[in-house]
Amino acid sequence: MLMVTDLEESTAFYRDIVGLNVDREADGNVEFDTGQATLVLESDFEEDVLDAFGLDAPGDERGRGVVVAIEVDGPGTVDDICELVPTERMRLEPTDVDWGRRMAILSDPDDYAVEISAPL
């Protein structure tokens, strides 16, 4: 679950750029079924809700230390997704890494790092 500042903008990023299908929409959240897990985008919680669950507000650096890894169908899909990514959202261009994957790292609208990868 990622707490996001703009649910519509984040939904558009994961749907239109990353290519995930919206599985469910509710008031204040959107769920994507990635095939391996469910990715939930959640509007910021109210302070009392955060307190009830023992959570801190994410603050201005909400993406710090978080990497969302999404495996796609193949190396070509990594490249196809990256063609849709605005330059300012690209952290790592598509690269073949030593551990046998093609990967790229993007920044979502809240600066969460999103790894898009596939086995070579």
C-alpha positions in Angstrom: 0.0 0.0 0.0 1.3 3.4 -1.0 0.0 6.5 0.5 -0.3 9.1 -2.3 -0.9 12.8 -2.4 -3.0 12.8 -5.6 -4.9 9.6 -6.2 -5.9 10.5 -9.8 -2.4 11.3 -10.9 -0.9 8.2 -9.3 -3.7 6.0 -10.7 -2.9 7.4 -14.2 0.8 6.7 -13.8 0.3 3.0 -12.8 -2.5 2.5 -15.3 -1.4 4.5 -18.3 2.4 4.3 -18.1 3.2 1.1 -16.2 0.3 -0.7 -17.8 -1.4 -2.2 -14.7 -5.2 -2.8 -14.8 -7.4 -1.3 -12.1 -8.9 -4.2 -10.2 -11.1 -2.2 -7.8 -11.8 1.5 -7.0 -13.3 2.7 -3.7 -13.6 6.0 -2.0 -10.0 7.0 -1.4 -8.2 4.0 -2.8 -7.5 2.1 -6.0 -6.3 -1.5 -6.3 -4.2 -3.0 -9.1 -3.9 -6.8 -9.4 -0.3 -7.3 -10.6 -0.7 -11.1 -10.9 1.7 -11.6 -8.0 0.4 -9.2 -5.5 -2.1 -6.4 -5.1 -0.8 -2.8 -5.3 -3.1 -0.4 -3.4 -2.9 3.4 -3.8 -4.4 5.1 -0.8 -5.2 8.8 -0.3 -3.5 10.1 2.7 -5.2 9.0 5.9 -6.5 11.4 8.5 -4.3 11.8 11.6 -6.7 9.8 13.9 -6.7 6.9 11.4 -2.9 6.8 11.4 -2.8 6.9 15.2 -5.3 4.0 15.4 -3.0 1.8 13.3 0.2 3.0 15.0 1.5 4.7 11.7 3.2 8.0 11.1 2.2 10.4 8.4 4.5 9.8 5.3 5.6 13.4 5.2 7.2 15.2 2.3 9.8 12.5 1.5 7.2 9.7 1.3 9.1 7.7 -1.4 12.4 7.6 0.5 13.6 4.0 1.0 10.7 2.4 -0.8 11.0 0.4 -4.0 8.0 -1.1 -5.7 9.2 -4.0 -8.0 6.9 -5.0 -10.9 7.8 -7.9 -13.2 6.5 -7.5 -16.7 6.1 -10.0 -19.6 9.6 -9.6 -21.2 12.6 -7.4 -21.8 10.7 -5.7 -24.7 7.9 -4.7 -22.3 10.4 -2.9 -20.1 11.5 -0.8 -23.1 7.9 -0.2 -24.2 6.9 1.1 -20.8 10.0 3.4 -20.7 9.0 5.0 -24.0 5.9 6.4 -22.2 7.9 7.7 -19.2 8.6 11.4 -19.1 12.3 12.1 -18.8 12.0 13.6 -15.3 10.5 10.3 -14.0 13.3 8.1 -15.3 15.9 7.2 -12.6 17.6 4.3 -14.5 17.2 3.8 -18.3 16.5 0.2 -19.4 19.6 -1.8 -18.6 20.6 -5.5 -18.7 22.0 -6.3 -15.3 24.4 -9.0 -14.2 21.8 -11.0 -12.4 20.0 -11.8 -15.7 17.2 -9.1 -15.9 16.4 -6.1 -18.0 15.3 -3.4 -15.7 14.5 0.3 -15.4 13.7 2.4 -12.4 11.1 5.1 -12.5 9.8 7.7 -10.1 6.0 7.8 -9.5 4.2 11.0 -8.8 5.2 10.8 -5.1 8.8 9.9 -5.9 8.4 6.2 -4.9 11.0 4.2 -6.9 9.3 1.8 -9.3 11.5 -1.0 -10.7 10.1 -2.4 -14.0 12.0 -5.6 -14.9 11.8 -8.9 -16.7 14.1 -12.0 -17.0 16.4 -12.0 -20.0 
